[in-house]
């Protein structure tokens, strides 16, 4: 991802990179929900984060539920950065990136 973003960083595409980063995080949430398989594992993660039950049961293999508040709370954006996901929405684009290449 780092190489992809640096290749396109000379373009003025900040908004597109932000949308792409959101889509990638949503896709990773959907994959993680599918790996957990059961809502009880999601609820265990929410309890570890200090959230109070009762929690709503959701389908664990649904793309739609990867955007639900339960999955977003259990897997926040900082969680992905801690795991090593490159934050592509924070890359300088446009003229700022072009001036960095000239130095």
N, CA, C and O of each residue as an XYZ file, in Angstrom:
412
protein
N       0.820     -1.190      0.000
C       0.000      0.000      0.000
C       0.866      1.256      0.000
O       0.520      2.261     -0.622
N       1.977      1.189      0.693
C       2.842      2.360      0.757
C       3.351      2.757     -0.619
O       3.366      3.942     -0.953
N       3.762      1.797     -1.412
C       4.235      2.081     -2.755
C       3.136      2.607     -3.658
O       3.372      3.512     -4.459
N       1.943      2.056     -3.540
C       0.796      2.507     -4.320
C       0.492      3.960     -4.014
O       0.275      4.757     -4.927
N       0.474      4.309     -2.735
C       0.145      5.674     -2.323
C       1.242      6.638     -2.734
O       0.952      7.745     -3.188
N       2.493      6.240     -2.583
C       3.581      7.137     -2.977
C       3.616      7.350     -4.485
O       4.016      8.420     -4.945
N       3.208      6.362     -5.253
C       3.151      6.520     -6.710
C       2.109      7.574     -7.087
O       2.356      8.404     -7.961
N       0.939      7.544     -6.429
C      -0.124      8.470     -6.750
C      -0.103      9.742     -5.904
O      -1.018     10.558     -6.014
N       0.903      9.931     -5.074
C       0.920     11.091     -4.183
C       1.169     12.409     -4.919
O       0.860     13.473     -4.382
N       1.718     12.364     -6.129
C       1.934     13.618     -6.848
C       0.628     14.169     -7.400
O       0.552     15.345     -7.754
N      -0.393     13.336     -7.477
C      -1.718     13.804     -7.910
C      -2.443     14.413     -6.717
O      -2.134     14.105     -5.566
N      -3.390     15.263     -6.998
C      -4.183     15.865     -5.935
C      -5.379     14.958     -5.673
O      -6.473     15.207     -6.178
N      -5.170     13.902     -4.881
C      -6.195     12.876     -4.688
C      -6.443     12.588     -3.211
O      -6.673     11.441     -2.828
N      -6.397     13.619     -2.392
C      -6.575     13.440     -0.946
C      -7.932     12.823     -0.618
O      -8.020     11.926      0.221
N      -8.983     13.298     -1.271
C     -10.334     12.805     -0.990
C     -10.479     11.338     -1.401
O     -11.106     10.556     -0.686
N      -9.913     10.967     -2.531
C     -10.000      9.585     -2.989
C      -9.211      8.646     -2.084
O      -9.641      7.523     -1.824
N      -8.057      9.104     -1.604
C      -7.279      8.271     -0.687
C      -8.007      8.081      0.634
O      -7.940      7.008      1.233
N      -8.700      9.115      1.092
C      -9.468      8.992      2.326
C     -10.607      7.988      2.158
O     -10.859      7.176      3.049
N     -11.293      8.044      1.021
C     -12.374      7.095      0.748
C     -11.825      5.678      0.611
O     -12.437      4.726      1.096
N     -10.678      5.534     -0.045
C     -10.064      4.220     -0.208
C      -9.640      3.644      1.143
O      -9.813      2.450      1.388
N      -9.088      4.482      2.016
C      -8.682      4.019      3.350
C      -9.895      3.541      4.144
O      -9.817      2.531      4.842
N     -11.006      4.251      4.044
C     -12.222      3.826      4.730
C     -12.739      2.505      4.202
O     -13.191      1.661      4.976
N     -12.676      2.313      2.878
C     -13.132      1.060      2.288
C     -12.238     -0.100      2.723
O     -12.732     -1.191      3.008
N     -10.918      0.130      2.777
C      -9.986     -0.923      3.181
C     -10.227     -1.325      4.626
O     -10.222     -2.513      4.948
N     -10.440     -0.339      5.507
C     -10.723     -0.672      6.907
C     -12.039     -1.432      7.044
O     -12.143     -2.355      7.851
N     -13.047     -1.045      6.255
C     -14.324     -1.761      6.309
C     -14.150     -3.198      5.828
O     -14.720     -4.123      6.408
N     -13.373     -3.386      4.778
C     -13.123     -4.736      4.264
C     -12.391     -5.580      5.294
O     -12.711     -6.756      5.466
N     -11.413     -4.998      5.982
C     -10.689     -5.729      7.029
C     -11.597     -6.057      8.207
O     -11.459     -7.116      8.819
N     -12.532     -5.152      8.533
C     -13.501     -5.456      9.591
C     -14.386     -6.629      9.190
O     -14.663     -7.502     10.012
N     -14.833     -6.662      7.938
C     -15.666     -7.765      7.466
C     -14.910     -9.086      7.540
O     -15.480    -10.107      7.923
N     -13.634     -9.071      7.177
C     -12.826    -10.289      7.247
C     -12.651    -10.730      8.690
O     -12.740    -11.921      8.987
N     -12.402     -9.779      9.597
C     -12.225    -10.129     11.005
C     -13.514    -10.675     11.596
O     -13.471    -11.630     12.372
N     -14.650    -10.103     11.254
C     -15.925    -10.638     11.740
C     -16.125    -12.069     11.251
O     -16.599    -12.923     12.001
N     -15.765    -12.330     10.001
C     -15.897    -13.683      9.469
C     -14.968    -14.648     10.194
O     -15.322    -15.811     10.390
N     -13.783    -14.186     10.597
C     -12.849    -15.050     11.323
C     -13.329    -15.340     12.743
O     -13.095    -16.430     13.265
N     -14.002    -14.370     13.372
C     -14.517    -14.587     14.722
C     -15.681    -15.567     14.723
O     -15.901    -16.236     15.733
N     -16.430    -15.679     13.638
C     -17.481    -16.647     13.386
C     -18.713    -16.522     14.275
O     -19.829    -16.708     13.791
N     -18.546    -16.215     15.552
C     -19.684    -16.179     16.474
C     -19.805    -14.803     17.102
O     -18.792    -14.163     17.383
N     -21.030    -14.333     17.329
C     -21.207    -13.030     17.981
C     -20.622    -12.984     19.387
O     -20.275    -11.907     19.872
N     -20.505    -14.127     20.046
C     -19.961    -14.123     21.409
C     -18.513    -13.641     21.436
O     -18.081    -13.048     22.424
N     -17.764    -13.884     20.375
C     -16.372    -13.409     20.322
C     -16.315    -11.897     20.132
O     -15.443    -11.226     20.684
N     -17.241    -11.372     19.357
C     -17.347     -9.919     19.212
C     -17.745     -9.298     20.540
O     -17.209     -8.258     20.921
N     -18.672     -9.918     21.243
C     -19.122     -9.397     22.532
C     -18.006     -9.473     23.570
O     -17.890     -8.592     24.422
N     -17.186    -10.517     23.503
C     -16.042    -10.614     24.409
C     -15.066     -9.460     24.168
O     -14.539     -8.881     25.118
N     -14.830     -9.131     22.906
C     -13.933     -8.019     22.569
C     -14.498     -6.699     23.072
O     -13.753     -5.858     23.575
N     -15.801     -6.509     22.943
C     -16.433     -5.283     23.433
C     -16.328     -5.182     24.950
O     -16.121     -4.093     25.485
N     -16.469     -6.304     25.645
C     -16.333     -6.301     27.106
C     -14.896     -5.983     27.512
O     -14.673     -5.316     28.523
N     -13.910     -6.457     26.728
C     -12.508     -6.150     27.013
C     -12.248     -4.657     26.881
O     -11.401     -4.108     27.586
N     -12.966     -4.003     25.989
C     -12.811     -2.564     25.800
C     -13.590     -1.749     26.821
O     -13.507     -0.521     26.819
N     -14.349     -2.411     27.697
C     -15.058     -1.716     28.757
C     -16.484     -1.330     28.423
O     -17.083     -0.525     29.135
N     -17.041     -1.881     27.362
C     -18.430     -1.579     27.000
C     -19.368     -2.469     27.810
O     -19.026     -3.602     28.149
N     -20.536     -1.951     28.112
C     -21.504     -2.673     28.946
C     -22.509     -3.428     28.074
O     -23.035     -2.871     27.110
N     -22.785     -4.719     28.413
C     -23.826     -5.447     27.698
C     -25.200     -4.931     28.113
O     -25.266     -4.194     29.096
N     -26.261     -5.250     27.464
C     -26.468     -6.237     26.403
C     -26.103     -5.665     25.043
O     -26.272     -4.474     24.779
N     -25.600     -6.541     24.194
C     -25.228     -6.184     22.832
C     -26.198     -6.838     21.863
O     -26.772     -7.891     22.139
N     -26.363     -6.190     20.732
C     -27.221     -6.715     19.682
C     -26.466     -7.800     18.913
O     -25.277     -7.647     18.632
N     -27.143     -8.886     18.576
C     -26.524     -9.931     17.767
C     -26.567     -9.525     16.305
O     -27.593     -9.062     15.807
N     -25.438     -9.705     15.619
C     -25.363     -9.368     14.196
C     -24.856    -10.585     13.438
O     -24.253    -11.485     14.023
N     -25.102    -10.607     12.132
C     -24.551    -11.662     11.292
C     -23.055    -11.423     11.151
O     -22.627    -10.311     10.841
N     -22.278    -12.441     11.373
C     -20.835    -12.285     11.378
C     -20.212    -12.403      9.985
O     -19.017    -12.152      9.827
N     -20.990    -12.775      8.984
C     -20.424    -12.932      7.644
C     -21.056    -11.952      6.666
O     -21.196    -12.258      5.481
N     -21.434    -10.795      7.146
C     -22.135     -9.840      6.299
C     -21.286     -8.586      6.079
O     -20.723     -8.028      7.021
N     -21.207     -8.161      4.826
C     -20.519     -6.920      4.488
C     -21.225     -5.735      5.138
O     -20.576     -4.786      5.579
N     -22.539     -5.792      5.195
C     -23.323     -4.697      5.754
C     -23.003     -4.486      7.235
O     -22.946     -3.347      7.698
N     -22.796     -5.564      7.973
C     -22.538     -5.439      9.401
C     -21.101     -5.037      9.722
O     -20.785     -4.779     10.884
N     -20.237     -4.978      8.735
C     -18.878     -4.487      8.996
C     -18.879     -2.987      9.247
O     -17.885     -2.439      9.723
N     -19.981     -2.320      8.932
C     -20.114     -0.887      9.185
C     -20.973     -0.606     10.416
O     -21.246      0.553     10.729
N     -21.397     -1.650     11.111
C     -22.260     -1.464     12.280
C     -21.464     -0.819     13.418
O     -20.240     -0.946     13.474
N     -22.156     -0.134     14.319
C     -21.450      0.498     15.439
C     -20.696     -0.504     16.314
O     -19.649     -0.169     16.870
N     -21.211     -1.720     16.443
C     -20.525     -2.715     17.271
C     -19.160     -3.086     16.691
O     -18.179     -3.188     17.427
N     -19.097     -3.283     15.400
C     -17.809     -3.646     14.807
C     -16.860     -2.456     14.763
O     -15.649     -2.630     14.899
N     -17.389     -1.251     14.575
C     -16.528     -0.066     14.551
C     -15.961      0.255     15.932
O     -14.847      0.765     16.044
N     -16.722     -0.042     16.973
C     -16.226      0.184     18.338
C     -15.203     -0.883     18.703
O     -14.196     -0.582     19.345
N     -15.453     -2.128     18.300
C     -14.532     -3.201     18.664
C     -13.232     -3.144     17.859
O     -12.196     -3.619     18.326
N     -13.276     -2.567     16.651
C     -12.083     -2.437     15.813
C     -11.958     -0.993     15.326
O     -12.257     -0.716     14.165
N     -11.525     -0.069     16.184
C     -11.417      1.333     15.754
C     -10.253      1.532     14.780
O      -9.439      0.632     14.576
N     -10.191      2.703     14.195
C      -9.146      3.002     13.206
C      -7.746      2.893     13.804
O      -6.818      2.457     13.122
N      -7.583      3.280     15.059
C      -6.267      3.198     15.698
C      -5.812      1.745     15.840
O      -4.613      1.466     15.831
N      -6.754      0.833     15.970
C      -6.442     -0.587     16.097
C      -5.719     -1.080     14.844
O      -4.775     -1.866     14.931
N      -6.172     -0.613     13.683
C      -5.530     -1.022     12.443
C      -4.128     -0.445     12.329
O      -3.225     -1.108     11.819
N      -3.938      0.776     12.794
C      -2.596      1.371     12.759
C      -1.653      0.647     13.708
O      -0.468      0.496     13.407
N      -2.166      0.196     14.858
C      -1.340     -0.570     15.785
C      -0.925     -1.914     15.187
O       0.152     -2.429     15.486
N      -1.788     -2.476     14.343
C      -1.464     -3.743     13.686
C      -0.493     -3.570     12.527
O       0.039     -4.556     12.017
N      -0.254     -2.327     12.101
C       0.721     -2.068     11.055
C       0.134     -1.641      9.732
O       0.856     -1.603      8.735
N      -1.153     -1.314      9.676
C      -1.754     -0.836      8.437
C      -1.253      0.579      8.164
O      -1.351      1.456      9.022
N      -0.725      0.790      6.984
C      -0.173      2.088      6.605
C      -1.306      3.102      6.455
O      -2.243      2.853      5.696
N      -1.250      4.243      7.159
C      -2.335      5.234      7.089
C      -2.262      6.061      5.810
O      -1.587      7.091      5.782
N      -2.938      5.632      4.762
C      -2.813      6.284      3.461
C      -3.513      7.632      3.408
O      -3.202      8.447      2.539
N      -4.446      7.888      4.313
C      -5.128      9.187      4.280
C      -4.273     10.306      4.856
O      -4.635     11.476      4.730
N      -3.153      9.982      5.482
C      -2.274     10.994      6.077
C      -1.084     11.355      5.185
O      -0.207     12.108      5.607
N      -1.044     10.838      3.983
C       0.057     11.094      3.058
C      -0.143     12.453      2.401
O      -1.257     12.794      2.003
N       0.929     13.226      2.286
C       0.858     14.510      1.590
C       0.683     14.253      0.100
O       1.394     13.441     -0.492
N      -0.269     14.953     -0.492
C      -0.527     14.783     -1.920
C      -0.444     16.130     -2.623
O      -0.423     17.179     -1.979
N      -0.396     16.090     -3.929
C      -0.388     17.312     -4.730
C       0.956     17.993     -4.707
O       2.000     17.345     -4.789
N       0.923     19.314     -4.594
C       2.156     20.108     -4.654
C       3.057     19.867     -3.468
O       4.276     19.997     -3.587
N       2.488     19.515     -2.312
C       3.331     19.231     -1.149
C       4.208     17.983     -1.395
O       5.384     17.960     -1.032
N       3.628     16.979     -2.002
C       4.390     15.795     -2.306
C       5.422     16.045     -3.393
O       6.536     15.524     -3.331
N       5.058     16.831     -4.376
C       5.978     17.139     -5.475
C       7.173     17.939     -4.971
O       8.295     17.712     -5.422
N       6.954     18.868     -4.047
C       8.071     19.648     -3.491
C       8.968     18.762     -2.631
O      10.170     19.010     -2.544
N       8.410     17.739     -1.997
C       9.239     16.815     -1.208
C      10.139     15.980     -2.108
O      11.249     15.623     -1.712
N       9.676     15.663     -3.315
C      10.499     14.887     -4.251
C      11.641     15.717     -4.801
O      12.700     15.170     -5.110
N      11.459     17.010     -4.929
C      12.496     17.863     -5.516
C      13.650     18.129     -4.564
O      14.735     18.501     -5.011
N      13.449     17.952     -3.279
C      14.520     18.238     -2.309
C      15.578     17.188     -2.319
O      16.546     17.280     -1.564
